Amino acid sequence: MRLKSTIFLVLLAALVTAPPVSAHDLLVDIEPAPESTINQGTFEAKLTFDNPLLVVEGETNAELSTKLMGSDNWINHDVLILDRVLTAKVILTEPGDYDLRWKVVSSDGHPIDGESTFTLEIEAPAESSDSTEPILIAPNPISPNPIAETTNDDSLTGLYIGMAMVALGAIFAPVGLMLRRRAKKS
């Protein structure tokens, strides 16, 4: 009986003191790099994550937007997700410092987001330019759908409630078994 009680207490302590698991995907690379300077107003923003991003029935639930610092006008850009990579064609016409904001749904189904900054330095356009560089765009880009704003506190609430229920069950199940055995003996 003492051995069972000891095992029970050790398991209960491990359950209660275990840290919550954080399984959200991580951004491993971003182009343009944070704090970098670019000199073309039309470029491809590329975000690479450590796991494939969630795409359900063609819906990405992802967005990428930019704004000139000091402005409140966020410009949304069409995005394409292929496995672990989010790509967006960005067209900017005004030089200056820019904020880049992104939101995606990680492979575990939770929304993740982040921000970065970069500087755009555009040279004055030449008076006549006969040649233009082609911009490669992936076929059939998936249209973005906005993600509802959520906080990480909401996603952890369910975890804590579940842990509390397991702990209560682990406490009251042995008590109920002991009472049941005593009732059968008498």
Helices and strands as residue ranges (DSSP letters): H 2-17, E 27-31, E 36-38, E 42-49, E 63-68, E 75-77, E 79-82, E 85-91, E 96-105, E 111-120, H 152-185
